[in-house]
Amino acid sequence: QTGWNVKYKKSSRAICTLYPEQGKFICMISIGAKEATEAELVLKGCTAYLRQLYERCTPFNGGRRLMIEGTSEDIYLGVRMKTKR
């Protein structure tokens, strides 16, 4: 992916990276093994798109990296509401 990105970190760990594009964005969310249980509880209230994305994502070292394509307002609002804590 050429261009620039914005990383959101907690301590020294990147938890979310945004890749802006023309008319959309891609949001990579890193869910570690420690956060998996809480993430699965939060996912119950998420859109079908986010739940399916999580289920299809192959675990790596107990965690997952979700690549969320923000192509519609519903997706944007779903991501925004669940990450605003």
A tleap script that builds the chain and sets N, CA, C and O, in Angstrom:
source leaprc.protein.ff14SB
mol = sequence {
  NGLN THR GLY TRP ASN VAL LYS TYR LYS LYS
  SER SER ARG ALA ILE CYS THR LEU TYR PRO
  GLU GLN GLY LYS PHE ILE CYS MET ILE SER
  ILE GLY ALA LYS GLU ALA THR GLU ALA GLU
  LEU VAL LEU LYS GLY CYS THR ALA TYR LEU
  ARG GLN LEU TYR GLU ARG CYS THR PRO PHE
  ASN GLY GLY ARG ARG LEU MET ILE GLU GLY
  THR SER GLU ASP ILE TYR LEU GLY VAL ARG
  MET LYS THR LYS CARG
}
set mol.1.N position { 0.849 -1.173 0.000 }
set mol.1.CA position { 0.000 0.000 0.000 }
set mol.1.C position { 0.893 1.234 0.000 }
set mol.1.O position { 1.643 1.458 0.950 }
set mol.2.N position { 0.819 2.015 -1.036 }
set mol.2.CA position { 1.614 3.240 -1.072 }
set mol.2.C position { 0.859 4.370 -0.380 }
set mol.2.O position { -0.354 4.283 -0.190 }
set mol.3.N position { 1.559 5.406 -0.013 }
set mol.3.CA position { 0.919 6.536 0.644 }
set mol.3.C position { 1.289 6.602 2.109 }
set mol.3.O position { 2.389 6.212 2.501 }
set mol.4.N position { 0.380 7.090 2.905 }
set mol.4.CA position { 0.650 7.274 4.319 }
set mol.4.C position { -0.404 6.569 5.159 }
set mol.4.O position { -1.439 6.146 4.645 }
set mol.5.N position { -0.131 6.445 6.465 }
set mol.5.CA position { -1.076 5.845 7.397 }
set mol.5.C position { -0.973 6.541 8.745 }
set mol.5.O position { -0.031 7.288 9.011 }
set mol.6.N position { -1.952 6.281 9.578 }
set mol.6.CA position { -1.980 6.826 10.936 }
set mol.6.C position { -2.091 5.651 11.897 }
set mol.6.O position { -2.989 4.818 11.775 }
set mol.7.N position { -1.168 5.593 12.854 }
set mol.7.CA position { -1.183 4.506 13.840 }
set mol.7.C position { -1.635 5.045 15.192 }
set mol.7.O position { -1.204 6.109 15.634 }
set mol.8.N position { -2.501 4.293 15.824 }
set mol.8.CA position { -2.924 4.588 17.190 }
set mol.8.C position { -2.271 3.547 18.078 }
set mol.8.O position { -2.424 2.344 17.868 }
set mol.9.N position { -1.539 4.030 19.079 }
set mol.9.CA position { -0.788 3.120 19.940 }
set mol.9.C position { -1.234 3.228 21.389 }
set mol.9.O position { -1.687 4.274 21.854 }
set mol.10.N position { -1.090 2.123 22.073 }
set mol.10.CA position { -1.254 2.089 23.522 }
set mol.10.C position { 0.059 1.544 24.046 }
set mol.10.O position { 0.464 0.433 23.701 }
set mol.11.N position { 0.717 2.322 24.874 }
set mol.11.CA position { 2.100 2.047 25.260 }
set mol.11.C position { 2.924 2.062 23.976 }
set mol.11.O position { 2.939 3.078 23.281 }
set mol.12.N position { 3.597 0.988 23.646 }
set mol.12.CA position { 4.388 0.975 22.412 }
set mol.12.C position { 3.761 0.074 21.348 }
set mol.12.O position { 4.349 -0.128 20.285 }
set mol.13.N position { 2.585 -0.462 21.620 }
set mol.13.CA position { 1.926 -1.407 20.724 }
set mol.13.C position { 0.886 -0.707 19.848 }
set mol.13.O position { 0.005 -0.011 20.352 }
set mol.14.N position { 0.997 -0.899 18.530 }
set mol.14.CA position { 0.000 -0.335 17.610 }
set mol.14.C position { -1.271 -1.167 17.712 }
set mol.14.O position { -1.245 -2.378 17.490 }
set mol.15.N position { -2.382 -0.519 18.046 }
set mol.15.CA position { -3.645 -1.246 18.168 }
set mol.15.C position { -4.559 -1.021 16.972 }
set mol.15.O position { -5.477 -1.803 16.724 }
set mol.16.N position { -4.301 0.055 16.234 }
set mol.16.CA position { -5.131 0.371 15.079 }
set mol.16.C position { -4.313 1.204 14.104 }
set mol.16.O position { -3.613 2.134 14.503 }
set mol.17.N position { -4.406 0.864 12.833 }
set mol.17.CA position { -3.726 1.633 11.798 }
set mol.17.C position { -4.741 1.974 10.713 }
set mol.17.O position { -5.437 1.093 10.210 }
set mol.18.N position { -4.824 3.258 10.352 }
set mol.18.CA position { -5.739 3.712 9.301 }
set mol.18.C position { -4.963 4.003 8.027 }
set mol.18.O position { -3.932 4.676 8.045 }
set mol.19.N position { -5.478 3.483 6.926 }
set mol.19.CA position { -4.903 3.717 5.602 }
set mol.19.C position { -5.953 4.449 4.777 }
set mol.19.O position { -6.846 3.810 4.219 }
set mol.20.N position { -5.868 5.778 4.686 }
set mol.20.CA position { -6.865 6.523 3.914 }
set mol.20.C position { -6.651 6.334 2.411 }
set mol.20.O position { -5.520 6.267 1.930 }
set mol.21.N position { -7.759 6.250 1.689 }
set mol.21.CA position { -7.744 6.147 0.241 }
set mol.21.C position { -8.826 7.066 -0.305 }
set mol.21.O position { -9.617 7.621 0.458 }
set mol.22.N position { -8.862 7.225 -1.595 }
set mol.22.CA position { -9.874 8.061 -2.233 }
set mol.22.C position { -11.261 7.441 -2.034 }
set mol.22.O position { -11.536 6.367 -2.569 }
set mol.23.N position { -12.131 8.103 -1.275 }
set mol.23.CA position { -13.499 7.648 -1.087 }
set mol.23.C position { -13.689 6.522 -0.094 }
set mol.23.O position { -14.811 6.047 0.083 }
set mol.24.N position { -12.621 6.078 0.562 }
set mol.24.CA position { -12.746 5.010 1.563 }
set mol.24.C position { -11.500 4.985 2.436 }
set mol.24.O position { -10.585 5.786 2.247 }
set mol.25.N position { -11.469 4.075 3.378 }
set mol.25.CA position { -10.287 3.861 4.202 }
set mol.25.C position { -10.195 2.379 4.524 }
set mol.25.O position { -11.178 1.646 4.416 }
set mol.26.N position { -9.019 1.952 4.916 }
set mol.26.CA position { -8.833 0.606 5.446 }
set mol.26.C position { -8.342 0.782 6.869 }
set mol.26.O position { -7.434 1.571 7.129 }
set mol.27.N position { -8.938 0.054 7.778 }
set mol.27.CA position { -8.583 0.119 9.185 }
set mol.27.C position { -8.099 -1.264 9.621 }
set mol.27.O position { -8.862 -2.230 9.599 }
set mol.28.N position { -6.839 -1.352 10.015 }
set mol.28.CA position { -6.315 -2.610 10.520 }
set mol.28.C position { -6.346 -2.550 12.045 }
set mol.28.O position { -5.711 -1.692 12.658 }
set mol.29.N position { -7.082 -3.457 12.634 }
set mol.29.CA position { -7.183 -3.524 14.091 }
set mol.29.C position { -6.483 -4.789 14.553 }
set mol.29.O position { -6.788 -5.886 14.085 }
set mol.30.N position { -5.546 -4.630 15.469 }
set mol.30.CA position { -4.821 -5.767 16.029 }
set mol.30.C position { -5.491 -6.181 17.331 }
set mol.30.O position { -5.606 -5.390 18.267 }
set mol.31.N position { -5.925 -7.420 17.374 }
set mol.31.CA position { -6.537 -7.976 18.586 }
set mol.31.C position { -5.606 -9.068 19.078 }
set mol.31.O position { -5.485 -10.120 18.451 }
set mol.32.N position { -4.955 -8.818 20.190 }
set mol.32.CA position { -4.014 -9.790 20.753 }
set mol.32.C position { -4.734 -10.919 21.470 }
set mol.32.O position { -5.944 -10.866 21.686 }
set mol.33.N position { -3.984 -11.923 21.828 }
set mol.33.CA position { -4.549 -13.081 22.526 }
set mol.33.C position { -5.221 -12.660 23.834 }
set mol.33.O position { -6.251 -13.217 24.213 }
set mol.34.N position { -4.638 -11.680 24.519 }
set mol.34.CA position { -5.202 -11.208 25.790 }
set mol.34.C position { -6.539 -10.502 25.606 }
set mol.34.O position { -7.391 -10.549 26.494 }
set mol.35.N position { -6.733 -9.845 24.457 }
set mol.35.CA position { -7.953 -9.079 24.202 }
set mol.35.C position { -9.031 -9.885 23.490 }
set mol.35.O position { -10.150 -9.396 23.328 }
set mol.36.N position { -8.727 -11.100 23.064 }
set mol.36.CA position { -9.646 -11.887 22.238 }
set mol.36.C position { -10.991 -12.129 22.918 }
set mol.36.O position { -12.032 -12.001 22.273 }
set mol.37.N position { -10.995 -12.471 24.190 }
set mol.37.CA position { -12.248 -12.758 24.891 }
set mol.37.C position { -13.143 -11.526 24.941 }
set mol.37.O position { -14.340 -11.615 24.667 }
set mol.38.N position { -12.571 -10.385 25.287 }
set mol.38.CA position { -13.351 -9.145 25.337 }
set mol.38.C position { -13.830 -8.745 23.941 }
set mol.38.O position { -14.963 -8.294 23.776 }
set mol.39.N position { -12.966 -8.910 22.943 }
set mol.39.CA position { -13.344 -8.570 21.566 }
set mol.39.C position { -14.526 -9.412 21.102 }
set mol.39.O position { -15.424 -8.903 20.432 }
set mol.40.N position { -14.534 -10.682 21.447 }
set mol.40.CA position { -15.635 -11.559 21.041 }
set mol.40.C position { -16.944 -11.155 21.710 }
set mol.40.O position { -18.010 -11.310 21.114 }
set mol.41.N position { -16.885 -10.643 22.932 }
set mol.41.CA position { -18.092 -10.137 23.594 }
set mol.41.C position { -18.597 -8.878 22.899 }
set mol.41.O position { -19.799 -8.728 22.683 }
set mol.42.N position { -17.692 -7.980 22.549 }
set mol.42.CA position { -18.057 -6.738 21.865 }
set mol.42.C position { -18.633 -7.036 20.485 }
set mol.42.O position { -19.558 -6.359 20.038 }
set mol.43.N position { -18.089 -8.046 19.809 }
set mol.43.CA position { -18.534 -8.391 18.457 }
set mol.43.C position { -20.007 -8.789 18.390 }
set mol.43.O position { -20.640 -8.658 17.342 }
set mol.44.N position { -20.547 -9.268 19.493 }
set mol.44.CA position { -21.965 -9.662 19.508 }
set mol.44.C position { -22.874 -8.489 19.149 }
set mol.44.O position { -23.959 -8.697 18.604 }
set mol.45.N position { -22.452 -7.266 19.444 }
set mol.45.CA position { -23.241 -6.085 19.134 }
set mol.45.C position { -22.815 -5.387 17.852 }
set mol.45.O position { -23.311 -4.304 17.541 }
set mol.46.N position { -21.905 -5.994 17.109 }
set mol.46.CA position { -21.400 -5.392 15.873 }
set mol.46.C position { -22.221 -5.826 14.667 }
set mol.46.O position { -23.084 -6.698 14.758 }
set mol.47.N position { -21.933 -5.200 13.547 }
set mol.47.CA position { -22.617 -5.546 12.303 }
set mol.47.C position { -22.211 -6.949 11.849 }
set mol.47.O position { -21.183 -7.480 12.269 }
set mol.48.N position { -23.028 -7.528 10.994 }
set mol.48.CA position { -22.731 -8.855 10.447 }
set mol.48.C position { -21.400 -8.836 9.703 }
set mol.48.O position { -20.641 -9.804 9.756 }
set mol.49.N position { -21.117 -7.727 9.005 }
set mol.49.CA position { -19.852 -7.590 8.275 }
set mol.49.C position { -18.656 -7.777 9.208 }
set mol.49.O position { -17.739 -8.536 8.893 }
set mol.50.N position { -18.659 -7.089 10.355 }
set mol.50.CA position { -17.534 -7.188 11.289 }
set mol.50.C position { -17.445 -8.563 11.930 }
set mol.50.O position { -16.347 -9.087 12.118 }
set mol.51.N position { -18.589 -9.156 12.268 }
set mol.51.CA position { -18.582 -10.504 12.853 }
set mol.51.C position { -18.025 -11.523 11.871 }
set mol.51.O position { -17.213 -12.367 12.250 }
set mol.52.N position { -18.449 -11.456 10.618 }
set mol.52.CA position { -17.962 -12.390 9.601 }
set mol.52.C position { -16.478 -12.174 9.332 }
set mol.52.O position { -15.736 -13.140 9.151 }
set mol.53.N position { -16.046 -10.939 9.303 }
set mol.53.CA position { -14.642 -10.626 9.084 }
set mol.53.C position { -13.782 -11.249 10.185 }
set mol.53.O position { -12.732 -11.828 9.905 }
set mol.54.N position { -14.227 -11.129 11.426 }
set mol.54.CA position { -13.502 -11.700 12.560 }
set mol.54.C position { -13.452 -13.220 12.466 }
set mol.54.O position { -12.404 -13.826 12.688 }
set mol.55.N position { -14.578 -13.828 12.138 }
set mol.55.CA position { -14.641 -15.291 12.056 }
set mol.55.C position { -13.756 -15.835 10.941 }
set mol.55.O position { -13.174 -16.909 11.092 }
set mol.56.N position { -13.643 -15.121 9.831 }
set mol.56.CA position { -12.828 -15.571 8.685 }
set mol.56.C position { -11.343 -15.309 8.871 }
set mol.56.O position { -10.513 -15.911 8.189 }
set mol.57.N position { -11.006 -14.415 9.788 }
set mol.57.CA position { -9.609 -14.032 9.999 }
set mol.57.C position { -8.856 -15.186 10.684 }
set mol.57.O position { -9.294 -15.693 11.717 }
set mol.58.N position { -7.744 -15.584 10.107 }
set mol.58.CA position { -6.950 -16.672 10.660 }
set mol.58.C position { -6.168 -16.189 11.881 }
set mol.58.O position { -5.421 -15.215 11.794 }
set mol.59.N position { -6.340 -16.872 13.025 }
set mol.59.CA position { -5.578 -16.472 14.215 }
set mol.59.C position { -4.077 -16.639 14.004 }
set mol.59.O position { -3.629 -17.571 13.337 }
set mol.60.N position { -3.310 -15.720 14.585 }
set mol.60.CA position { -1.849 -15.759 14.529 }
set mol.60.C position { -1.331 -15.508 15.932 }
set mol.60.O position { -1.533 -14.426 16.484 }
set mol.61.N position { -0.668 -16.489 16.510 }
set mol.61.CA position { -0.179 -16.410 17.894 }
set mol.61.C position { -1.302 -16.057 18.872 }
set mol.61.O position { -1.079 -15.322 19.834 }
set mol.62.N position { -2.497 -16.574 18.628 }
set mol.62.CA position { -3.630 -16.337 19.511 }
set mol.62.C position { -4.368 -15.038 19.257 }
set mol.62.O position { -5.408 -14.793 19.868 }
set mol.63.N position { -3.855 -14.204 18.371 }
set mol.63.CA position { -4.489 -12.924 18.064 }
set mol.63.C position { -4.949 -12.877 16.617 }
set mol.63.O position { -4.785 -13.839 15.867 }
set mol.64.N position { -5.522 -11.755 16.239 }
set mol.64.CA position { -6.007 -11.569 14.874 }
set mol.64.C position { -5.750 -10.136 14.434 }
set mol.64.O position { -5.682 -9.216 15.249 }
set mol.65.N position { -5.610 -9.973 13.126 }
set mol.65.CA position { -5.495 -8.633 12.531 }
set mol.65.C position { -6.627 -8.482 11.534 }
set mol.65.O position { -6.654 -9.139 10.494 }
set mol.66.N position { -7.551 -7.615 11.866 }
set mol.66.CA position { -8.702 -7.392 10.998 }
set mol.66.C position { -8.411 -6.243 10.044 }
set mol.66.O position { -7.989 -5.167 10.468 }
set mol.67.N position { -8.634 -6.469 8.768 }
set mol.67.CA position { -8.496 -5.431 7.754 }
set mol.67.C position { -9.912 -5.024 7.359 }
set mol.67.O position { -10.556 -5.693 6.552 }
set mol.68.N position { -10.389 -3.927 7.932 }
set mol.68.CA position { -11.759 -3.470 7.728 }
set mol.68.C position { -11.766 -2.420 6.627 }
set mol.68.O position { -11.120 -1.379 6.752 }
set mol.69.N position { -12.490 -2.689 5.557 }
set mol.69.CA position { -12.603 -1.732 4.463 }
set mol.69.C position { -13.793 -0.824 4.719 }
set mol.69.O position { -14.943 -1.262 4.687 }
set mol.70.N position { -13.506 0.440 4.973 }
set mol.70.CA position { -14.552 1.428 5.228 }
set mol.70.C position { -15.087 1.982 3.924 }
set mol.70.O position { -14.670 3.041 3.456 }
set mol.71.N position { -16.022 1.240 3.349 }
set mol.71.CA position { -16.568 1.653 2.052 }
set mol.71.C position { -17.981 2.209 2.173 }
set mol.71.O position { -18.541 2.697 1.192 }
set mol.72.N position { -18.564 2.138 3.378 }
set mol.72.CA position { -19.917 2.660 3.559 }
set mol.72.C position { -20.042 3.297 4.935 }
set mol.72.O position { -19.229 3.048 5.825 }
set mol.73.N position { -21.055 4.110 5.095 }
set mol.73.CA position { -21.273 4.782 6.376 }
set mol.73.C position { -21.604 3.784 7.479 }
set mol.73.O position { -21.219 3.994 8.629 }
set mol.74.N position { -22.313 2.697 7.154 }
set mol.74.CA position { -22.646 1.680 8.154 }
set mol.74.C position { -21.380 1.061 8.757 }
set mol.74.O position { -21.291 0.856 9.967 }
set mol.75.N position { -20.414 0.772 7.900 }
set mol.75.CA position { -19.159 0.189 8.390 }
set mol.75.C position { -18.428 1.197 9.258 }
set mol.75.O position { -17.941 0.854 10.335 }
set mol.76.N position { -18.348 2.437 8.799 }
set mol.76.CA position { -17.674 3.485 9.566 }
set mol.76.C position { -18.316 3.640 10.942 }
set mol.76.O position { -17.613 3.685 11.951 }
set mol.77.N position { -19.633 3.722 10.989 }
set mol.77.CA position { -20.325 3.901 12.269 }
set mol.77.C position { -20.144 2.687 13.171 }
set mol.77.O position { -20.002 2.838 14.385 }
set mol.78.N position { -20.148 1.491 12.600 }
set mol.78.CA position { -19.936 0.281 13.396 }
set mol.78.C position { -18.571 0.249 14.037 }
set mol.78.O position { -18.449 -0.113 15.207 }
set mol.79.N position { -17.540 0.621 13.300 }
set mol.79.CA position { -16.186 0.655 13.836 }
set mol.79.C position { -16.075 1.765 14.865 }
set mol.79.O position { -15.513 1.550 15.939 }
set mol.80.N position { -16.590 2.934 14.568 }
set mol.80.CA position { -16.492 4.092 15.457 }
set mol.80.C position { -17.181 3.831 16.796 }
set mol.80.O position { -16.628 4.148 17.849 }
set mol.81.N position { -18.368 3.264 16.763 }
set mol.81.CA position { -19.128 3.051 18.001 }
set mol.81.C position { -18.457 2.015 18.897 }
set mol.81.O position { -18.515 2.138 20.120 }
set mol.82.N position { -17.828 1.007 18.320 }
set mol.82.CA position { -17.223 -0.050 19.118 }
set mol.82.C position { -15.843 0.316 19.631 }
set mol.82.O position { -15.388 -0.253 20.623 }
set mol.83.N position { -15.170 1.249 18.981 }
set mol.83.CA position { -13.832 1.626 19.444 }
set mol.83.C position { -13.860 2.849 20.340 }
set mol.83.O position { -12.839 3.192 20.936 }
set mol.84.N position { -14.986 3.509 20.451 }
set mol.84.CA position { -15.100 4.721 21.270 }
set mol.84.C position { -15.436 4.312 22.698 }
set mol.84.O position { -16.603 4.123 23.039 }
set mol.85.N position { -14.421 4.179 23.522 }
set mol.85.CA position { -14.612 3.761 24.907 }
set mol.85.C position { -13.848 4.652 25.836 }
set mol.85.O position { -13.886 4.455 27.051 }
savepdb mol mol.pdb
quit
